[in-house]
Amino acid sequence: EILLPKYEAKLNDYIELIKKINDDGFSILKYEDMILDFPKWYRDLCEKLELDFEKAETIQNKLAENFNPVKCEDPLKHKRKMIPGDYKHKLTTSTIDEINNRLSSQLEFFGYPL
């Protein structure tokens, strides 16, 4: 209840900034894509930055190991579970519904299905 208005305002700020930029070269790369399919996410990043993917593949191989979900969640570590959608196991249905209702336009803007 306290954080939701702040988060909503921050998302609205990001959306306004993105609309002001309005550039074909602007791209949003999602955390979920990075975790679930790092090689594709990295290829997309290289493409957007106009980097030669073949040359950057060595870097990708070194980075990829950092983006594998951990075997066991440790709430005290920065890398806890690293699985998109884990909130469904930690939040109540009513909380998820409230977030989805309140942030529906922002979620839609960033391509998240409701």
C-alpha positions, 0 to 999 in steps of 0.5 A, a space after each residue: 500500500 505504501 510502495 505501490 504509489 511510489 512504484 506507479 509514479 516511477 513507472 510513469 516517469 519512465 514511460 514519459 521519458 521513453 515517449 520523449 525519446 521516441 527513437 527507433 534506436 531505443 529498445 527495452 531489454 527485459 530481465 525475464 528474457 535475460 534470465 530465461 534465454 540469455 543467448 537470445 537476449 545477448 544477441 538482441 543486445 549486440 544487434 541494438 548496439 551494432 556489435 559483431 555477435 561472433 566477436 562478442 560471443 566470447 564475452 557472452 559465454 563468460 557472462 552467461 554463467 552469471 545468469 543461470 537460476 540458482 539451485 536453492 533460494 537464499 533470501 540474504 543474497 543478491 541472487 535469490 531465486 532468479 526465476 521470473 514470476 516467483 512473486 506468484 509464490 510470495 504474494 497473495 492473489 488479492 495483492 497480485 490483483 491489486 498490483 495488476 489493476 493499479 498498474 495495468 496501463 504501465 504493465 501493458 506499455 512494457 508488454 506484460 500480459 495481465 
